[in-house]
């Protein structure tokens, strides 16, 4: 029977990903089968999980998914020895208004699955107060159980002793303490960690993290704190409709933000997916019946995308007879122009009138509920879609027919409506699930 555990923290940037990867690789090195998941809308961490475990990781999201969909996704851990769910932000951080089965908080997943929480605490600049924070998180929500704590970035043995004593007085187990060790830090970018596929030495980094954590954390005690878990059969899977029967999917360093569960659901529904690389100046497969451009980092490759005439002409030819859809960065590339952080304007595909700019960064972040006003691949007008938006671009022009009425998690209408022109559609949000 698998043992389940949630890795969380009081806030972002404390070391959840590093600890998750280190534990996963350390246990794998001991011969255990480890399955990871990511709570919340994140494209980058699941790829790191897969690199650490050798098993595909997927997102589970209480705001966008119902319990049946989440049960369906976590069921892939039935044959594992250990199942780790990495949280996002702080343990109880979510949106103000409840979604399908929760607010998107990591605590929702912990309570729903009955898995205890291993807290990563960074006590930098404090001592006994770290115990007060851990105790507050332990007691905040009755349905969420605390397994214990791993301390990260401890300054000295004396510092560690002060924090350990306070946690012991609070009745909270400390499984280990990690001294400051910059060498295992993973490179970061403005949307999060640099992607696993861009790091040739990712295996070395994860091995080093596993070695370091194994020296300072009681791996056996952590494993014993996990809860025995019997996966419950899901009455239904995710409610996902493929955009077509044969999908040409842009896939390279500029177009890599697509949720693994979406691709799996498309294939499970009978769709075929062929990939092509716009950065390699490839056009979509002419035999496909729909083209999908996911998000990623087109702003880092805008000059090359603009110069790749075969890609742009092939995409335009495809769109003359078949639907093309772009999400976030893919939407920007379908537009007329993209201005990069240096203020340089690059011509894009021109299938839509959208113009975006990164010259003045402005964060757009949050869950999105969209009711389609016009059709997009796989969905008719009136369909309600749940997704997430995260980018730093501003809209310079968005002249085409709005694709949807889009609300944020509070119900407020937002300006990022998406667009439709001819066979081309695009949204700033990434689709996570459909409302049933």
C-alpha positions as CSV (number, residue, x, y, z in Angstrom):
1,X,0.0,0.0,0.0
2,X,1.5,3.4,-0.9
3,X,2.4,6.0,1.7
4,X,1.3,9.5,1.0
5,X,2.8,12.8,2.1
6,X,2.4,16.5,1.2
7,X,5.4,18.8,1.1
8,X,4.4,22.4,2.1
9,X,5.6,25.5,3.8
10,X,4.5,28.8,5.3
11,X,5.3,30.7,2.1
12,X,6.9,30.5,-1.4
13,X,10.6,30.4,-1.8
14,X,11.3,28.3,1.3
15,X,12.6,25.2,-0.4
16,X,9.7,22.9,-1.1
17,X,10.8,21.9,-4.6
18,X,14.4,21.2,-3.6
19,X,13.2,19.0,-0.7
20,X,10.6,17.2,-2.8
21,X,13.2,16.4,-5.5
22,X,15.8,15.4,-2.9
23,X,13.5,13.0,-1.0
24,X,12.1,11.5,-4.2
25,X,15.6,10.8,-5.6
26,X,17.0,9.6,-2.3
27,X,14.1,7.1,-1.9
28,X,14.4,6.1,-5.5
29,X,18.1,5.4,-4.9
30,X,17.0,3.0,-2.1
31,X,14.9,1.1,-4.6
32,X,11.5,2.6,-3.8
33,X,9.0,3.6,-6.5
34,X,8.2,7.3,-6.0
35,X,5.2,9.1,-7.5
36,X,5.0,12.9,-7.4
37,X,2.2,15.4,-7.9
38,X,2.0,19.2,-7.9
39,X,-0.8,21.0,-6.1
40,X,-1.9,24.0,-8.1
41,X,-1.2,25.4,-11.6
42,X,2.5,24.9,-12.3
43,X,4.1,23.6,-15.5
44,X,7.7,23.6,-14.4
45,X,7.8,21.5,-11.2
46,X,6.2,18.4,-12.7
47,X,9.0,18.1,-15.2
48,X,11.6,18.3,-12.3
49,X,9.5,15.6,-10.5
50,X,9.7,13.3,-13.6
51,X,13.5,13.9,-13.7
52,X,13.8,12.9,-10.1
53,X,11.6,9.8,-10.1
54,X,11.5,8.5,-13.7
55,X,7.7,8.7,-13.5
56,X,5.4,11.4,-15.0
57,X,4.0,13.9,-12.6
58,X,0.7,15.8,-13.0
59,X,-1.1,18.8,-11.4
60,X,-4.0,18.4,-9.0
61,X,-6.0,21.5,-8.4
62,X,-9.0,21.9,-6.0
63,X,-10.2,25.2,-7.6
64,X,-10.4,23.8,-11.1
65,X,-11.0,20.1,-10.6
66,X,-13.7,18.1,-8.8
67,X,-12.9,15.3,-6.3
68,X,-13.5,12.6,-9.0
69,X,-11.0,14.2,-11.3
70,X,-8.4,14.5,-8.6
71,X,-8.9,10.9,-7.5
72,X,-8.5,9.9,-11.1
73,X,-5.2,11.7,-11.4
74,X,-3.7,10.5,-8.1
75,X,-4.7,7.0,-8.9
76,X,-1.5,6.7,-10.9
77,X,0.3,6.4,-7.6
78,X,-1.4,3.1,-6.8
79,X,1.6,1.0,-7.7
80,X,4.2,3.3,-6.0
81,X,5.8,2.9,-2.6
82,X,5.8,6.6,-1.8
83,X,3.5,9.3,-3.1
84,X,4.6,13.0,-2.7
85,X,2.4,16.0,-3.4
86,X,4.4,19.2,-3.6
87,X,2.4,22.2,-2.5
88,X,2.3,25.7,-3.9
89,X,2.8,29.0,-2.0
90,X,2.0,28.6,1.7
91,X,0.0,25.7,3.0
92,X,-3.4,27.5,3.3
93,X,-2.9,30.0,0.4
94,X,-5.6,29.9,-2.2
95,X,-8.2,32.3,-3.6
96,X,-10.9,34.1,-1.7
97,X,-13.9,32.3,-3.4
98,X,-14.2,28.5,-3.4
99,X,-14.0,26.8,-6.8
100,X,-15.0,23.3,-7.8
101,X,-13.7,21.5,-4.7
102,X,-11.7,24.1,-2.8
103,X,-9.8,27.3,-3.1
104,X,-6.7,25.9,-4.8
105,X,-4.8,25.7,-1.5
106,X,-2.4,22.8,-0.8
107,X,-4.3,22.2,2.4
108,X,-7.4,21.2,0.3
109,X,-5.4,18.3,-1.3
110,X,-3.9,17.2,2.1
111,X,-7.3,17.0,3.7
112,X,-9.0,15.5,0.6
113,X,-6.5,12.7,0.4
114,X,-5.8,12.3,4.1
115,X,-2.1,12.8,3.7
116,X,-0.1,14.4,6.5
117,X,2.0,17.5,5.7
118,X,5.7,17.8,6.0
119,X,6.5,21.4,6.5
120,X,9.7,23.1,5.2
121,X,10.5,26.0,7.6
122,X,13.2,28.6,6.9
123,X,14.1,30.1,10.3
124,X,16.4,32.8,8.9
125,X,16.2,35.8,11.1
126,X,14.3,34.1,13.8
127,X,14.5,31.2,16.3
128,X,11.6,30.3,18.6
129,X,9.2,32.2,16.4
130,X,9.6,29.4,13.8
131,X,7.9,27.0,16.3
132,X,5.0,29.4,16.7
133,X,4.6,29.5,13.0
134,X,4.7,25.7,12.7
135,X,2.2,25.4,15.6
136,X,-0.1,27.9,14.0
137,X,-0.1,26.0,10.8
138,X,-0.7,22.7,12.6
139,X,-3.7,24.0,14.5
140,X,-5.3,26.3,11.8
141,X,-7.5,23.7,10.1
142,X,-8.6,20.5,12.0
143,X,-8.7,18.3,8.9
144,X,-5.1,18.9,8.0
145,X,-2.5,16.8,9.9
146,X,1.1,17.8,10.4
147,X,3.7,15.1,10.1
148,X,6.6,17.2,11.2
149,X,9.2,19.8,10.1
150,X,12.4,20.0,8.1
151,X,14.4,23.1,8.8
152,X,16.1,24.8,5.8
153,X,18.9,27.3,5.7
154,X,19.9,27.0,9.4
155,X,22.7,29.5,10.2
156,X,24.6,27.5,12.9
157,X,24.4,24.6,15.4
158,X,23.3,27.1,18.1
159,X,20.6,28.4,15.8
160,X,19.4,24.9,15.1
161,X,19.4,24.0,18.8
162,X,17.2,27.0,19.7
163,X,14.6,26.2,17.0
164,X,14.6,22.5,17.7
165,X,14.0,23.1,21.4
166,X,11.1,25.3,20.7
167,X,9.5,22.9,18.3
168,X,10.0,20.0,20.7
169,X,8.2,22.1,23.4
170,X,5.3,22.6,20.9
171,X,5.2,18.8,20.3
172,X,6.3,19.1,16.7
173,X,8.8,16.5,15.3
174,X,11.9,17.8,13.6
175,X,13.1,15.3,10.9
176,X,16.2,17.3,10.0
177,X,17.9,20.6,9.6
178,X,19.7,21.8,6.4
179,X,22.5,24.3,6.7
180,X,22.9,26.9,4.0
181,X,24.1,25.2,0.9
182,X,23.8,27.4,-2.2
183,X,25.2,24.7,-4.5
184,X,21.9,22.9,-4.6
185,X,19.8,25.9,-5.6
186,X,17.9,25.6,-8.8
187,X,18.2,28.4,-11.4
188,X,15.2,30.8,-11.4
189,X,13.5,32.9,-14.1
190,X,10.7,35.4,-13.9
191,X,7.9,32.8,-14.2
192,X,9.6,30.4,-11.7
193,X,12.4,27.8,-12.0
194,X,14.3,27.4,-15.3
195,X,12.7,24.4,-17.0
196,X,14.2,20.9,-16.4
197,X,14.7,20.3,-20.1
198,X,16.9,23.4,-20.4
199,X,19.3,22.1,-17.8
200,X,21.7,19.5,-19.1
201,X,23.0,18.8,-15.6
202,X,19.6,18.5,-13.9
203,X,20.4,14.9,-12.8
204,X,23.6,16.0,-11.2
205,X,21.8,18.8,-9.3
206,X,19.1,16.4,-8.1
207,X,21.7,13.8,-7.0
208,X,23.6,16.4,-5.1
209,X,20.3,17.6,-3.4
210,X,19.5,14.0,-2.5
211,X,23.0,13.4,-1.0
212,X,22.9,16.6,1.0
213,X,19.4,16.0,2.3
214,X,20.2,12.3,3.2
215,X,23.1,13.6,5.3
216,X,20.9,16.0,7.3
217,X,17.4,14.5,7.3
218,X,16.1,11.2,8.9
219,X,14.7,9.7,5.7
220,X,13.3,6.7,7.6
221,X,11.4,8.9,10.1
222,X,10.0,11.0,7.2
223,X,8.8,7.8,5.4
224,X,7.2,6.5,8.6
225,X,5.3,9.7,9.0
226,X,3.6,9.3,5.7
227,X,0.1,7.9,5.8
228,X,-0.8,4.5,4.3
229,X,-3.1,5.3,1.4
230,X,-5.5,3.1,-0.6
231,X,-6.5,4.9,-3.8
232,X,-10.2,5.2,-4.3
233,X,-11.6,4.2,-7.8
234,X,-12.8,7.4,-9.5
235,X,-16.3,7.2,-10.9
236,X,-15.2,9.6,-13.7
237,X,-12.0,11.1,-15.0
238,X,-11.3,14.7,-16.0
239,X,-13.9,16.5,-18.1
240,X,-11.6,17.3,-21.0
241,X,-12.5,17.4,-24.7
242,X,-9.6,17.2,-27.2
243,X,-9.4,20.1,-29.7
244,X,-9.3,17.7,-32.6
245,X,-8.6,14.1,-33.7
246,X,-5.0,14.8,-34.8
247,X,-3.3,17.7,-33.0
248,X,-0.2,19.5,-34.2
249,X,1.4,20.7,-30.9
250,X,4.2,23.3,-30.8
251,X,6.8,22.0,-28.5
252,X,10.2,23.5,-27.7
253,X,11.9,25.9,-25.3
254,X,9.5,28.7,-26.3
255,X,6.4,26.6,-26.2
256,X,6.5,24.2,-23.3
257,X,3.8,25.3,-20.9
258,X,1.1,22.7,-21.2
259,X,-0.3,20.7,-18.4
260,X,0.6,17.0,-18.6
261,X,-2.9,15.9,-17.6
262,X,-4.3,17.7,-20.6
263,X,-2.1,15.8,-23.1
264,X,-2.9,12.6,-21.3
265,X,-6.6,13.3,-21.4
266,X,-6.5,14.2,-25.1
267,X,-4.7,10.9,-25.9
268,X,-7.1,8.9,-23.6
269,X,-10.0,10.4,-25.6
270,X,-8.5,9.0,-28.8
271,X,-6.6,12.0,-30.1
272,X,-3.2,11.8,-31.8
273,X,-0.5,14.4,-31.0
274,X,2.3,15.3,-33.3
275,X,4.9,17.9,-32.1
276,X,6.8,20.5,-34.1
277,X,9.3,23.1,-33.2
278,X,8.8,26.8,-34.2
279,X,12.3,27.6,-33.0
280,X,13.6,25.0,-35.5
281,X,11.6,26.7,-38.2
282,X,9.2,23.8,-38.5
283,X,5.6,24.1,-39.6
284,X,2.6,22.2,-38.2
285,X,2.0,18.8,-39.6
286,X,-0.1,19.2,-42.7
287,X,-2.1,16.1,-41.9
288,X,-3.3,17.5,-38.6
289,X,-6.8,18.9,-38.2
290,X,-6.0,21.4,-35.5
291,X,-2.9,23.3,-34.4
292,X,-2.2,24.2,-30.7
293,X,0.4,26.6,-29.5
294,X,0.9,26.4,-25.8
295,X,2.6,29.1,-23.7
296,X,6.2,29.3,-22.6
297,X,8.8,31.9,-23.1
298,X,8.3,33.4,-26.6
299,X,9.6,36.8,-25.3
300,X,13.0,35.2,-24.9
301,X,13.0,33.9,-28.5
302,X,11.0,36.6,-30.2
303,X,13.7,37.5,-32.7
304,X,14.1,33.9,-33.8
305,X,10.4,33.3,-34.1
306,X,10.1,36.5,-36.2
307,X,12.9,35.3,-38.5
308,X,11.6,31.8,-39.0
309,X,9.7,32.3,-42.2
310,X,8.9,28.6,-42.8
311,X,7.2,28.4,-39.4
312,X,5.2,31.5,-39.9
313,X,4.1,30.9,-43.5
314,X,3.3,27.2,-42.7
315,X,1.2,28.3,-39.7
316,X,-0.7,30.9,-41.9
317,X,-1.3,28.3,-44.6
318,X,-2.6,25.8,-41.9
319,X,-5.0,28.5,-40.5
320,X,-6.6,29.1,-43.9
321,X,-8.5,25.8,-43.7
322,X,-8.2,24.5,-40.1
323,X,-8.4,25.9,-36.5
324,X,-5.3,27.2,-34.7
325,X,-5.4,28.0,-31.0
326,X,-2.8,29.7,-28.8
327,X,-2.5,29.9,-25.0
328,X,-0.7,32.8,-23.4
329,X,2.7,32.9,-25.1
330,X,1.1,31.0,-28.0
331,X,-1.6,33.6,-28.2
332,X,1.0,36.3,-28.3
333,X,2.8,34.5,-31.2
334,X,-0.5,34.3,-33.1
335,X,-0.8,38.1,-32.8
336,X,0.6,40.8,-34.9
337,X,3.7,41.8,-32.9
338,X,5.5,41.3,-29.6
339,X,7.7,43.9,-28.0
340,X,10.5,42.4,-25.9
341,X,11.9,43.6,-22.6
342,X,14.5,45.8,-24.5
343,X,11.7,47.6,-26.3
344,X,12.4,45.9,-29.7
345,X,9.3,45.1,-31.7
346,X,9.1,41.7,-33.4
347,X,6.6,40.7,-36.1
348,X,4.6,37.6,-35.1
349,X,2.3,35.4,-37.2
350,X,-0.4,38.0,-37.8
351,X,-3.3,35.6,-37.5
352,X,-4.8,37.8,-34.8
353,X,-4.5,41.5,-34.2
354,X,-3.1,41.1,-30.7
355,X,0.0,43.2,-29.8
356,X,1.8,42.6,-26.5
357,X,4.7,44.2,-24.8
358,X,7.2,43.2,-22.2
359,X,8.9,46.6,-22.1
360,X,7.0,47.5,-19.0
361,X,6.5,44.4,-16.9
362,X,3.1,43.9,-15.3
363,X,2.1,40.7,-13.6
364,X,-1.1,39.0,-14.6
365,X,-1.8,36.1,-12.2
366,X,-4.7,34.1,-11.1
367,X,-7.4,31.6,-11.9
368,X,-9.8,32.3,-14.7
369,X,-13.4,31.2,-15.4
370,X,-14.3,31.8,-19.0
371,X,-17.7,31.5,-20.8
372,X,-17.1,31.2,-24.5
373,X,-18.8,33.8,-26.7
374,X,-17.4,32.2,-29.8
375,X,-16.2,28.7,-30.6
376,X,-12.7,27.5,-30.1
377,X,-11.2,24.1,-30.9
378,X,-13.1,21.4,-29.0
379,X,-15.6,23.8,-27.5
380,X,-18.8,25.5,-28.5
381,X,-20.1,29.0,-27.5
382,X,-21.5,28.9,-24.0
383,X,-18.9,26.4,-22.7
384,X,-17.4,27.2,-19.4
385,X,-13.7,26.6,-19.0
386,X,-11.4,26.8,-16.0
387,X,-7.9,27.9,-16.3
388,X,-5.0,30.0,-15.0
389,X,-3.2,33.0,-16.2
390,X,0.4,34.0,-15.4
391,X,2.5,36.4,-17.5
392,X,4.2,39.8,-17.4
393,X,3.1,41.3,-20.7
394,X,0.8,44.2,-21.3
395,X,-1.8,44.5,-24.1
396,X,-1.0,47.2,-26.6
397,X,-3.9,46.1,-28.9
398,X,-6.6,43.5,-28.9
399,X,-8.9,44.5,-31.7
400,X,-10.5,41.1,-32.7
401,X,-13.8,39.6,-31.7
402,X,-13.6,38.7,-28.0
403,X,-13.5,34.9,-27.5
404,X,-15.0,34.8,-24.0
405,X,-16.3,36.6,-21.0
406,X,-13.6,36.0,-18.5
407,X,-13.8,36.3,-14.7
408,X,-11.2,36.0,-12.1
409,X,-11.7,33.9,-9.0
410,X,-13.7,36.6,-7.2
411,X,-16.1,36.8,-10.1
412,X,-14.8,40.1,-11.4
413,X,-14.7,40.6,-15.2
414,X,-11.2,41.0,-16.6
415,X,-10.0,42.6,-19.8
416,X,-8.1,39.6,-21.1
417,X,-11.0,38.2,-23.1
418,X,-9.0,36.3,-25.7
419,X,-9.6,36.8,-29.4
420,X,-11.1,35.1,-32.5
421,X,-10.4,35.9,-36.1
422,X,-11.2,33.4,-38.8
423,X,-9.9,30.0,-37.8
424,X,-7.5,31.5,-35.2
425,X,-8.3,31.8,-31.5
426,X,-6.3,32.6,-28.4
427,X,-6.5,33.1,-24.7
428,X,-4.2,34.4,-22.0
429,X,-5.3,31.6,-19.7
430,X,-4.1,28.0,-19.9
431,X,-7.0,25.5,-19.8
432,X,-7.0,23.2,-16.8
433,X,-10.5,21.7,-16.9
434,X,-14.0,22.1,-18.2
435,X,-17.0,22.7,-16.0
436,X,-19.2,19.7,-16.1
